[in-house]
Amino acid sequence: MFEIRNSVLRSLRPAALEFIDKRLVTRSVAAGEVIYEEGAPFTHAVFPHEGRLSLMATMESGRSVEKASIGPEGFYGLGFVLRGESPTSRTVVRVPGYASLLAVSDLDEAFAEFECVAKVMLRYAKALIVQLMESVACNSLHTADQRVSRWLLHALDSVRGVSLEVTQQAIAESLGLRRATVNQICAALMDAGAIGQARGSITVWNRGALEGRACECYGRIRRSALAEPAGEGDSASVGAEVSG
């Protein structure tokens, strides 16, 4: 047994959740782990319960930037749901945690059997579209300081507690910034009492101070992700197979 924290799964009607629960495989996901390579075949939908995934866009020059991120509020697999042939992003674990995997054949069966599955997933699709659109505006209009603060808040929303297992290099890669820039911003956040740092981790000591430095995009994305779900489920735990 494990605590189910993924909002998409929690929003399903009980019969649909029971059906999917029997087919889930749950395991830990490590920082830096590649969940999908761009162009690889879809094999599983991924439902994070804790931790955060980055959907990365990589240019021919080798530079990359995060297009969107997914935590317990969502799932990775919308491309398959919308009948895409393969992932259009390299998907990497940025904040470690644990996630449930559902084979695409089982997801297809759930779609055919339970109307609420499509409703809940398409509702999340709207939230992801909001995030994508806000990210375009954010990258163009807001400062690196605001963007780093927003990224840390989204990461914090994906874990229990106030500590994040994340490096400055990972943040820099996600936001398309130089590591020196992220280092400077984190030093300023430490001076302001917002965060503390240790090797490979960041602790948020003052969330309010971090929110004060973040742009309004954080609130918009967060409100969209927390919109009332379409389903009726709210299960606290499931009996899925746990591995890793």
MOKA-V649971 format. One record per residue. N is the residue number from 1. PHI is phi in radians with two decimals (999 if undefined). D_FIRST is the distance of its C-alpha to the first C-alpha in Angstrom with 1 decimal. Layout:
n=[N N]
phi=[PHI PHI]
d_first=[D_FIRST D_FIRST]
//
This chain:
n=[1 2 3 4 5 6 7 8 9 10 11 12 13 14 15 16 17 18 19 20 21 22 23 24 25 26 27 28 29 30 31 32 33 34 35 36 37 38 39 40 41 42 43 44 45 46 47 48 49 50 51 52 53 54 55 56 57 58 59 60 61 62 63 64 65 66 67 68 69 70 71 72 73 74 75 76 77 78 79 80 81 82 83 84 85 86 87 88 89 90 91 92 93 94 95 96 97 98 99 100 101 102 103 104 105 106 107 108 109 110 111 112 113 114 115 116 117 118 119 120 121 122 123 124 125 126 127 128 129 130 131 132 133 134 135 136 137 138 139 140 141 142 143 144 145 146 147 148 149 150 151 152 153 154 155 156 157 158 159 160 161 162 163 164 165 166 167 168 169 170 171 172 173 174 175 176 177 178 179 180 181 182 183 184 185 186 187 188 189 190 191 192 193 194 195 196 197 198 199 200 201 202 203 204 205 206 207 208 209 210 211 212 213 214 215 216 217 218 219 220 221 222 223 224 225 226 227 228 229 230 231 232 233 234 235 236 237 238 239 240 241 242 243 244]
phi=[999 -2.59 -1.34 -1.58 -1.98 -1.26 -1.19 -1.13 -1.14 -1.13 -1.50 -1.29 -1.15 -0.92 -1.13 -1.19 -1.12 -1.08 -1.07 -1.22 -0.92 -1.17 -1.95 -1.37 -2.11 -1.97 -2.64 -1.30 -2.18 -1.75 -0.99 1.55 -1.14 -1.55 -1.43 -2.50 -1.59 -1.02 1.53 -1.24 -1.22 -1.21 -2.13 -2.49 -1.50 -2.12 -2.03 -1.18 -1.78 -2.65 1.79 -2.53 -1.81 -1.90 -1.68 -1.77 -1.79 -2.00 -1.54 -1.08 -1.25 1.73 -1.25 -2.46 -2.67 -1.32 -1.45 -2.85 -2.37 -2.32 -2.19 -1.10 -1.35 -2.54 -2.70 -1.79 2.59 -1.08 -1.02 -1.20 -0.99 -1.55 1.21 -1.29 -1.41 -2.77 -1.06 -1.77 -2.42 -1.41 -1.91 -2.20 -1.32 -1.70 -2.07 -1.20 3.08 -2.53 -2.57 -1.80 -1.93 -2.22 -1.02 -1.10 -1.13 -1.24 -1.14 -1.02 -1.14 -1.13 -1.05 -1.22 -1.56 -2.27 -1.09 -1.14 -1.09 -1.12 -1.08 -1.16 -1.22 -1.25 -1.12 -1.13 -0.99 -1.10 -1.13 -1.18 -1.10 -1.02 -1.07 -1.07 -1.20 -1.13 -1.15 -1.07 -1.13 -1.09 -1.13 -1.57 -1.93 -1.89 -1.30 -1.05 -1.06 -1.13 -1.21 -1.12 -1.09 -1.10 -1.06 -1.11 -1.15 -1.08 -1.11 -1.10 -1.16 -1.69 -2.29 -1.67 1.64 -2.11 -1.86 -2.04 -1.48 -2.60 -1.81 -1.08 -1.10 -1.12 -1.12 -1.06 -1.11 -1.12 -1.68 1.19 -1.92 -1.28 -1.07 -1.05 -1.16 -1.12 -1.04 -1.13 -1.16 -1.13 -1.10 -1.17 -1.16 -1.15 -1.07 -1.44 1.37 -1.41 -2.40 -2.18 -2.29 -2.40 -1.05 1.37 -2.65 -2.30 -1.95 -1.60 -1.57 -2.41 -1.09 -1.04 -1.15 -1.17 -1.10 -1.16 -1.62 -1.36 -1.41 -1.18 -1.04 -1.02 -1.09 -1.13 -1.16 -1.13 -1.10 -1.14 -1.19 -1.64 -1.00 -0.98 -1.25 -1.49 -1.52 -2.19 -1.42 -2.76 -1.45 -1.46 -2.65 -2.37 -1.83 -1.13 -1.10 -1.98 -2.39 1.42]
d_first=[0.0 3.8 7.0 9.1 12.5 14.6 17.4 18.3 15.1 15.0 18.7 18.4 19.4 16.8 18.2 18.1 14.5 13.6 15.9 14.7 11.0 12.0 14.0 12.0 11.7 10.2 12.1 14.1 17.5 20.5 23.5 26.2 24.2 25.8 23.5 26.6 30.3 32.7 34.0 31.2 30.0 27.0 24.3 21.0 20.2 18.2 16.1 15.8 13.3 15.3 18.6 21.5 23.3 27.1 29.1 32.3 35.8 37.9 41.7 44.2 45.3 41.9 41.0 37.7 36.2 33.0 33.4 30.2 26.8 23.3 20.4 17.6 20.4 20.9 20.3 22.5 24.1 26.7 29.4 28.1 27.6 31.3 32.2 33.0 33.5 31.9 30.6 33.4 31.8 30.6 27.1 26.1 23.3 25.1 22.5 19.6 15.9 13.2 13.4 12.5 15.3 16.8 19.9 23.0 23.8 20.7 21.4 25.0 23.9 21.8 24.9 27.1 25.1 24.0 26.5 24.1 22.5 25.9 26.7 23.7 24.1 27.8 27.5 25.6 28.4 30.9 29.1 29.1 32.8 33.5 32.0 34.1 37.2 36.8 36.2 39.6 41.3 39.6 40.6 44.1 44.8 42.8 43.3 41.2 40.4 39.1 37.0 35.4 34.6 33.0 30.9 29.6 28.7 26.7 24.9 24.3 22.8 20.1 18.8 18.0 21.0 24.4 24.4 24.4 24.3 27.2 30.8 34.0 34.6 31.4 32.6 36.0 34.9 32.9 35.9 38.7 40.2 41.8 39.8 42.8 42.5 38.8 39.8 42.6 40.4 37.7 40.6 41.8 38.5 38.3 41.9 40.9 38.1 35.5 33.5 33.5 33.2 32.3 32.2 29.5 28.2 29.3 28.6 29.5 31.5 33.1 31.4 34.4 36.8 34.7 34.7 38.4 39.0 36.9 38.5 38.0 36.0 32.9 33.1 34.0 31.1 28.6 30.1 29.8 26.2 25.4 27.6 26.3 24.1 25.4 22.5 21.3 17.5 15.7 12.1 10.2 6.6 5.9 4.8 6.8 8.1 7.9 11.4 13.9]
//
